Amino acid sequence: MSMMVGARGGRTPEINVTPLIDVLLVLLIIFMVILPERHQGEEALIPQPALETLALSPLTPIVIQLKDVGESKRPDLTINTEKVQWDELEARLRAIYAQRDERVAFVKGDPEVEFAYVAEAIDITHHAGADRVGLMGQKE
């Protein structure tokens, strides 16, 4: 609508925008159909690890198990299925962590093992370079 100032008998110029909007909508639809589909994001080449590196870092988790051998005796240690002495535990774990990217270990002890030995195994594992150490419970 336009506002009229002055005499009522004169003509006032008004622009009819309806055909202009129709033309713009038709052009918008044409360009949407003609232009190729755009992909979101950027293309990137991500380096893949070599096959030799995959062989060095197996996915098997490290489980340090403490097995009870009797009252007032140090429990036996095993890393996965390999038997290890207490004084060799840190050196063996350092050798394992040197080949891995992820430095996680799990400690599992028999119910009869005193917690002092479990805490000592956790402490040795941290000194060997483990970032995280988890405790495993008994399956019921």
URPE-V335929 format. One record per residue. N is the residue number from 1. PSI is psi as a letter, one per 40 degrees, with the letter a starting at -180 (none if undefined). D_FIRST is the distance of its C-alpha to the first C-alpha in Angstrom with 1 decimal. Layout:
n:psi:d_first
N:PSI:D_FIRST
N:PSI:D_FIRST
This chain:
n:psi:d_first
1:i:0.0
2:i:3.7
3:h:6.8
4:h:9.5
5:h:13.0
6:a:16.1
7:i:16.9
8:e:15.1
9:e:16.9
10:i:15.8
11:i:13.5
12:h:10.8
13:h:10.7
14:i:8.0
15:h:9.7
16:h:10.1
17:e:11.5
18:d:13.1
19:d:16.3
20:d:16.6
21:d:16.7
22:d:19.1
23:d:21.3
24:d:21.5
25:d:22.5
26:d:25.2
27:d:26.5
28:d:26.8
29:d:28.8
30:d:31.0
31:d:31.8
32:d:32.6
33:d:35.0
34:d:36.6
35:i:37.3
36:i:40.6
37:h:40.7
38:i:41.2
39:i:43.8
40:i:43.4
41:i:45.7
42:i:48.2
43:h:51.4
44:i:54.5
45:h:58.2
46:h:59.9
47:h:63.7
48:i:65.8
49:i:69.1
50:i:72.2
51:d:74.4
52:d:77.2
53:d:75.0
54:d:74.2
55:d:77.9
56:d:78.6
57:g:76.1
58:i:76.9
59:e:74.7
60:h:77.5
61:i:77.1
62:h:79.9
63:h:81.6
64:h:84.4
65:h:86.5
66:h:89.1
67:h:92.0
68:h:94.3
69:e:98.0
70:i:99.6
71:i:99.7
72:f:99.7
73:i:99.2
74:h:96.3
75:i:94.3
76:i:94.2
77:i:91.1
78:h:89.5
79:h:86.5
80:c:85.1
81:e:88.6
82:h:90.4
83:h:92.9
84:i:92.6
85:i:94.8
86:d:93.2
87:e:94.2
88:e:92.6
89:d:89.3
90:d:87.4
91:d:88.6
92:d:87.8
93:d:84.3
94:d:83.7
95:d:84.8
96:d:82.4
97:d:79.4
98:d:80.1
99:e:79.2
100:i:76.0
101:d:72.5
102:h:72.0
103:g:74.5
104:i:74.5
105:i:77.6
106:h:78.5
107:h:81.5
108:h:83.2
109:i:86.3
110:i:88.7
111:d:88.5
112:e:92.0
113:h:91.1
114:i:90.8
115:d:87.4
116:d:89.0
117:d:89.6
118:d:86.1
119:d:84.8
120:d:87.2
121:d:85.9
122:d:82.3
123:d:83.3
124:d:85.1
125:d:82.2
126:d:79.8
127:d:82.4
128:e:82.6
129:e:78.9
130:h:77.0
131:d:73.4
132:i:73.3
133:h:76.1
134:i:75.6
135:h:78.0
136:i:78.8
137:i:80.1
138:i:82.4
139:h:81.2
140:none:81.8
